[in-house]
């Protein structure tokens, strides 16, 4: 089979029933679907046929059209032109409930939950029995428990509030919701493993495979090629809103896909590989490693072990661990967002120790924090791209109570270019961007503050391969300038490729502290699952 296959017009079968659960003839067919936002073409003549029992991976750089495709299929937005057939029947009306009615169930990239409701209520948000539910609450709770247990969330209380869950646990709730809908025969997972560690990701991938094996169509949008290679029967590659090629499972190749996605030659990919596999000398540079920030006898929880660590200038330090073991909490402690149960967090400024106990003091000491959950902690959805970028640094552009927009735009261009942020206009709403581009705006916002310590919680979540490479090069460059970089990631390869030092957390304490040549995938994995490395 050729790695590139032309996409012709579709001929939809006419004898299938819309929304039939696990139908042997389930199909989703798209014929010349297009969508534009003003002069920006988000999707152009997308034509493809999806059939039951298969997992289809859809890949592309941020801004390639993936999010637009998901929104159209889920009924959030209508296409400008083209036709969609579900089991041979044209989809005439576009609305989220209509999509669910015909069997299209979506787990969106952004973690969409109602924090004030229980886990069970969130899993069953699609139920329209507002006054009286259509089944006993005990039945719902048991279904929720089983679904979450299968996904690796067995510790999640079906009766507990979603507000009390971690981001990864909330993600599992949204995945369970997509699967739980009784009419769902076409399941769409948009970056659904991006917020999960490797252990949970494996459980979710197994669930996707089982859904396909029982007759569902599964569409999986991801930037993680190692996951795609595990479960995808076919890979569809997008660039600038168009299909540029497809690959069957036995042809799937990450390097070839990157070439299709970017349109670049292999020389570009070789440069990326050089960045990802930088030597320890290249990572750290030749500068002096002074102490930038430290934690003294810090306990994240009352039952946790005391933590004593120093984070050095000129180093990229990774905080690793399975979800819920304290690495994200430690990062927030460094940024003053959380306070320790005991102990202190201090930074060194002009030779003096300064205690960090709130975000304002951290920013004043040029310590910045880029959050993991951009939807609730990062972006302001009612503001434009430029306004979101400028939030942290507007005081320095203000004269006589007025903000200089020309300086805003100049600063935005300075920090957005290295990150290759794709926007139709700086005045466009931030919500018009793909999730990956929103993430890049947040990173640019805090880089503009010219920090000395940069704290990043899973900075490449939902970000394409090229942008990862550019971000790695940017962070490495900042470390060479003497900045202290501390990051949490759900991707072990990110630690191996980027970090001078990796601290593995286990049960809210330090399992192991690895440096330079000690850093390896096997050592990190071993420390994640037990306190000591043999």
N, C-alpha and C positions, 0 to 999 in steps of 0.2 A: 504494500500500500504506500502511495506517495506521501511524503510528509506534508505537502501542501495540496489541498483539495479545493477545487472551485465550488462555490455555493450557488446552486441554481434555484429556480422557483420551486415552491413546494406544491404538491398535490395532496390535499387533505382527504383522508378517508371519511366517508359520510355515515358510517353505520355504528359508530361508537357512542356511548352515552356519556354526557358531560358529568364530571365529578365521580365517576364510578371508582370506588375504593379498590386499589390493587388490581385494576383491570389488566388482563393479559394483553390488551391492545391499547393501553394508555399511551397517549402521545401529546406532545406540545410542539406546534409548528408555527414558526414565525416567518412571515413573507414580507421582505423589504421594509422593515421597521426603521423609521427615522425620527430623530428629535433634535431640535435646535433651540438654543437660548440666544435670541438676537442673532448676531453674526457668528456666534460660536456653535459649531456642529458637534453635538455630543454623541450622536449615533446616526450612522448613515447606511441605509439599505441592508440592515441585518436580516439575513435569511438563514434559517437552520431548522432541522427536524430532530427532536429529542424523543426517545422511545423508552418504554418501561424496562426496568431491570438493569439500568445502566447509571453510572456516575459520570457526569460531564464536568470537567474542570474548565473554568473560564478565567484566563489570565490576561494581564495587560498592565502597563504602567498606570500610575495615578492620573486620572483625567482621560483615560482611554475609552470610557463609555460603560464600564462595568456597573457602576452605581446607577446610571441612567437606565440601563437594561433591567436591573433589579426593581427599580421603582415602577417601571412600566408594567412588568409582569405581576407585581404585587398590587397594581391598581392605584398607586399613589399619584401617578401622573399619566395622562394619555399620550400616545405617540402622535406626531404630526401627520404621519402617513404610514401605510402598511396594515397588515392583517395578522391576527393571532387566532389560531385554532387550538382548542383544547378537546382532545378526543374527537377531532373532526368537526366540531361545532364552532363557528366563529364567535369570538368574544366581542360583543357589541358595545358593552358598557364598561367603563373603567372606574372602579372604586374598590377600596380594600375589601369590603365585605363581599362584593361580587367575585373577586379573585378567590376568596376562601370558599365561596359557594360552589365554584367549579373545580376546586381541588388544588389551587395554588397556595401553598403555605410557606411563608418567608420568615427566616431568622435574619434580621437586619444587622448590618455592621455595627451601628450604634446600639448600645444595650438599652432597649426600650422596656422599662418596667415601671410599675406604679409602687413607689416605695412605701406608701401608707397602707397597702393591701398585703394579705398573707401570700405565702409562696403558692399555695393551692389556687387562690383567686387569680394570681398572675398567670399561672399555667393555663387557666381556663378563661382568660379575658375575652376570647372569641365567642363565648356563650352569650346569646342574646336573651336569655331568660332573666331579665333584670329584676323582676319582682320575686319570682320563685324559680329556683334552678330546676333544670329538667331531670336531675338525678340526685340521689341522696349525697349529702356532704361527705359521709364516710366513704362512699364509692370513689368520689373525686380525690379525697385525700390518699386513698390507697393507690389509685392510678398515678398520682403525682409522686408518691414515694417510690413506686416501682420504676417510673421513668427516670427519676433523678439517680436512683441507685444504679441503673444500667449505664448512666452517663458518668458515673464516678462521684456523684454527689450524695452518697448515702448518709452523710452527716447532716445534711440540710433538713431542718424540721419543716414539714409541709404546713404546719400551723403557724410558723414563725413569720415575722414581718420581713419583707424583702429589704427594707432599709438597713437591717442588721447584717446583711450578707456582704461578702467581698465582691469586687468587680467580677472575678472569675465565677463565683457562685451565681451571681446575677445572670451571667452569660449562659450558664447551664439551665437556668430557669427559662430563658428565652428559647433555647434549643428544645427543651421539653415542650414548651407551648406549641412550637411549630409542628412537632411530631404528634402531639395529642389531638389535634383537630380531626374529627371523625371522617371528614371528606377528603383529607389530604392525600393526594396521589402524586403530586408534583412538589417536591421539597426543595427550597432554595436556601442555601446557607452562605451568607455573605461575610467572609472573614470570621466565621464563627469560632475558629480556634485561636484567633489572634491574641485574646486575653487569657489563654489557658497555658499552663505549664505542660511539659511533655507527657506526663502521666495522664492528665485529664484529656489532652488532645488525642491520645491513642484510644481512649474509651469512646470519644465522640466520633472518631473516624470509623471505629468498629460499628457504631450505631448507624452511621451513614451507609456502610456496606450492607448491613442487615436490612435496612429499609429498601435498598435497591434489589436485594435478593428476594424480597417478598413482593416485588412488582412495582415499586415506586420509581419515578424518575427523580434523580438527585442532581441538582446543579450546585457546584461547589466553587465559590470564588475565593482564591487564596493567592498569597505571594510566596508560600512555602512549598518549594518544588519537591522537597523530600516527602511531604504529605500527599501531594498530588500523585507522585509516582507510586504511592502505596495503594491508592483506591480508585484512581480515575481510569475509566475505559477509553475516554477520549479527551483531548485537550483542545480548547478553542482559544486562539490567540487574537487579541484585539490591539489595534493601534489607531489612534485618532478617530475612534468611533467606528472603525471598520474591521471586519474579519480579514486578517492577513494570512491565516493558515490554520490548519488543524493537524493534530497528530494522534494516532492510535496509541494504546497503552505501550506496545512494544517498541514504538518509535519515540516515545516521550523523552525529551532531553532538555534539561534546564538551560544549558548553554545555547542550544538552538532556539529555544523559546525566547530567551533574552535578546537574541539577535533579531527575531521577528518583532518583538515588542518595541525595541528601540530603533530598528532600522539601521543600526550601526554595524560596522565590520567587526571581525573578531579581535582586531587590535584594541578596540574599546573594552571588550570583555577581558582581554589579557591584562589590561590596566586595572580593571576592577579586581581581578584575581590577585594582582600584586598588592592592592590595598588590603584585601581581606586576609592575606597571608603575610602581613608585615612582620618583620623580625622584631625581637624584643628591643634591639638597639634603635630601630626605626620608630617604634612605638614611643619610647621614653625620651629619646633625644639625649643631649649632652648637658642639660641644665641641672642646677642643684635642686634636690627634692626637699624643700622645707615643709614643715607642718602647716596645713591650711585649716583643718578642723578636726576636732577630736571628741570622743565620748568617754566619760569617766564613770565607771561603776553604774552604767545605765541599765535599768531593767525596763523592757518594753511592756511587760505585763507583771503583775505581782508574783506570778509563779515562774517567771522566766529567769534565766541565769544572767549574772552581771556581764556587761559587755564593756571592754576597754579596747578602743581602736583609735589609731591616728590615720587621717587621710591626707596624703601628701600633694604638694604642688607638683605639677608636671607629670602626673600619673592619671591613667584611666583605670578606675577601680570598679569592678562589677560586684553587685550583690545578688547572689544566686540562691535558689531554694525552691522547693515545691510551694504551691500557692498556700498561703495561710501560715507560713513559718516565720514571718517577721521581717522579710527583706524590704517590703514596701513601707512598713511601719518605721523601720530604721531610717529609711530615706526621708520620710516626713519629719522625723525627729531632727535630722540634720538641717532641715529647712524651717524649723520652728513651727511647723503646722500641727504636730503632736507634741505633747509633753511626756517625758518619761515618768514611770511610776516612782523611780528613784534615780539618783545620779544626775549629771549635768552634761550638756553639750556646749562646747566652747570653740571659738575661732580665734586665730591670732591676727590682730590688726595693729600695725605699727609697734610691734613688740609687746603688745598687751593682750592678755586673755580677756575675751568678751563672751559672756554667757548668751547663748541663743535660746530664747524661750517663747518667741512669737514670730510670725511671718514678717511683720514690719521691721523688726530688728534684723532679721536675716537679710532682707533686701537692702537695708541700710548698710550692712556689712558686705554687700555685693555677693550674696549667696542667693541663687535663684533656683526655683523648682519648676520643672515641666511635668504636669500631671499625667497620669495614665488614662484617666477617664475624661477625655476632652469635652464630652457632652455636658457633664455636670460640674466639672472643676476648671475647665479651660476656656472654651469659647463663650461669647455672649451672642446668641443666635439672632438677636434683633439688630445687631450692628454690622457694619460693612467689614470687608477684609482689612481695609486700611485702619479702621477704628479698632478692630480687634488687635492688630499688630501694635498699635500705638499706646495701648492702655497703660503699660508699665513705664513709659518714657515720655509721656506728654508734658510733664512739668518742665523738662529741659527745652521744650519747643514753644513755651508759652511766654508771651510778652504782653503786658498790659491787659491780661485776662483773655487774650486771644491766642489760639493755637495756629502756628504757621503750617498750612497744608503743604506748601512747597517743601519744607523741611521734612514733614511726615513722609511724603512721596520719595524724597531723596534717600532718607534712611531706610525706608521699606525696600527700595531697589538694591541698596547696598547689601542687605541681609537676605533678601529673597532670591537673588541671582545664584548664589552658591547652592541653594536648596532647590533651584529650578521649580519654583511654585508656579503652577498653571492657573491663571485667573482670567476670566473674560474682561474684568475691569477691577481696579482697586476699590471702586465704589460699589461693587456687587456685594450682596449679602454673603456672609461667611458660609451660610447653609447651602449656597449654590455650588460650593466646592465639594470635591470628593473627600472622603474621610482622611485619606492620606495627605491631601493638600491642606486640609484644616490643621492636621498635626504639624505640618511644616510651618504654617503661619504662627502657631504657638511657639515653636522652637525659635523662629526668627524674632518674635516678640522679646524673648528673654536674652537672646544674644545681643540685641540692641542695647540692653542695659549694661553691657560691658562688664560681665560678672568675673569674679575671681574663683568662685566655686559654682559649678553647674551640676545640679541634681536632676536626673532624667529617669522617669518611671516608664519603662517599656517604650522608648522613643520611636522605635520603628514599627509599632503596632499598626497594621493596615498600610504600610509603606512599601512601594515596589522595590525591586532589586537594585535598580540604578540609583534611586534616591538613597537606599541603604548605603551603597558604596560611597556616594557623595557625602553623606552624613558621617560615615566612619572617617573619611579623609578630613572632614572639618573638625571633628572632635580630636583626632590625633594631632592636627595642626594647633588647636587650642592648648592641648597638653604640652606641646613643644614650647609654646609661649609662656608656660609656667602656670596655667590654670589647673585647678583640681577638678577632675571629672568623675562623678560617681553615678552609676546607672544600674537600674534593675531591668532585667529582660526575661522573657519567656523562651528565648532561643539560646540554647547552649552554645551553638556555633558562634554566636555573637560574642560571648565571653572569650572563647578560644581565639577568635580572629582579631579582636579589638583591644582586649584588656591587658594591662601590665600586671594586674593583681586581681584575684577573684576571691571574695569572702563568701563562703557557703553557709547559709543560715539553716538551723534545724531546731524546731520547737522554741523559737524566739531567743536562741542563743547562737554563738558562732560554732559551726561544726568544724570548719577548717579554713585556713588562710593561705591561699596559694599564690605564688609569685613566679613570674618569668617562665622558665622551662618546666616548672611544676604544673602549669595549667594545661589540662587535657580534658577531653570529654569524659573519659572513664573516671578520672579523679573527681570531677564535679558531680557526676551522676552518683558515684559511690557515696559521697558526702551528703547528697540530698536525701538519700534513703536510710542513712544511719549516721550516728554521731562521729564515729571514728573511721578513718580511711586506713585500710590495711597496707 
